[in-house]
Amino acid sequence: MKTFGTYFQNDKLSPLCYGEVEIENTARRRLRTEPEKTAFSAKPYLPVFAEQTLS
Amino acid sequence: MKMGRENKLDKKFPYGKKRLINGHEGVVYVPSENRFAVVLIRGGNSCDPTRFTEEETYFEYGCDGADGLFSDCNYYNPDMLLPIPESCVHNGKLKLDAAKKLVFSDPYACMLFQLERIEDLGEAHNFRVEMAKTGLSEKEARALAVNHIFDRTVIFGLGTTGMFIGDLIKRKYPHSKLVFVARSEEESPKVKFALDITGADYVRSNYDSDELLAQAIENKLGGKATLFIGTSGNNIEHRIAFEQGVLGCNGLYDSFSLGPVVSYDTMPFGFKNQLIFGSINFRQSHMEKAIELLSESRYDEIVSLIDRDRFTSDPIDAYENIIYSKGAPIKTAVIWNKKYIEY
């Protein structure tokens, strides 16, 4: 599915961009004892800028 | 961004991608269930994410191997969409003040785990000396040791994590003599808010030497620290605790910083019977508790908003000149979708 968002990339001049991106419903596991699950789609309403992202 | 500029992000990307949608704190709407949720950000192939091993895998939405929140929509494991209290929603819309509080669910959950670790380790570290002092049973002495580890607490650094652990300690251990140490002026809104929330004391880190700063901290504490929590991300933390000796005998050093190298002279360290630990993670139960506590908190007061168009038109400029500029608010959020927000 295509959506719009901001994203990090390897680029000396433009490491953070806004634009159209392709996202996938990757099966993920919450805990080792549980099965992998494909996801619900959700719409972010109030994301914030973290202090330690990727640090 | 630094990693991206240095071409070092590959391990952070979702499998098969050359980019990572950022954002790992926030509130989302789940259309298929017509409800709002906080995303349990950390998951993977571990039995307990606070004790994951080298053989286990780990991901973090918006930070490590999985896309995050700064997009019009995204996919999340359904079991990781945690419900929020009904009081946060009105007429089908998310109250803005509630949303502002809940954006701290991730760091607040981290600090709930820190508190748990301090309690566990403080108890194990000192129950035998409490037995020797009091003649109490082991069970009674363990309870005493937990209580006493918080007697004189230094929190070095006053970002949200420092503020939150101070808040949690004061809620549960009101007897704790708590001192924040940071660079901000005493009259800054951040310091005033933190002291108001916690009833703590404050030492501004602007002395000419480490020695003078250490003396000021001890004066404010009324003695050596029983507990020293580093959250500033700066090397001065461990110098004050160990070189300057602010951390006392049988004391606990909790490193929540990312970056500094903690060093110490093994001679006094061993004889002082001190303990250093570090742990950055949490379990689902911590985040559920964080959601409950935050929804009744005042932390919406420290969140500012940036216009979405202003941010997306030049996100690097927004980061460098607004969000992380000198004098920036403690936390900045963007209303990504206004449809279900009640102002």
Interface residues (C-beta under 8 A of the other chain):
Chain A: M1 T3 F4 G5 T6 Y7 F8 Q9 N10 D11 K12 S14 P15 L16 C17 Y18 V21 I23 E24 N25 T26 R28 R29 R30 L31 R32 T33 E34 K37 T38 A39 F40 S41 A42 K43 P44 Y45 L46 P47 V48 F49 A50 E51 Q52 T53 L54 S55
Chain B: M1 K2 M3 G4 R5 N7 K8 L9 D10 K12 P14 Y15 K18 R19 L20 I21 N22 G23 H24 E25 G26 V27 V28 Y29 V30 P31 S32 E33 F36 A37 V39 L40 G43 G44 N45 S46 C47 D48 P49 E56 F59 G62 C63 A66 D67 G68 L69 F70 S71 D72 C73 N74 Y75 Y76 N77 P78 D79 M80 L81 L94 L96 A99 K100 L102 V103 D106 P107 G159 T160 T161 G233 L258 G259 Q284 V303 F311 T312 S313 P315 I316 Y319 I323 K331 T332 A333 V334 I335 W336 N337 Y340 I341
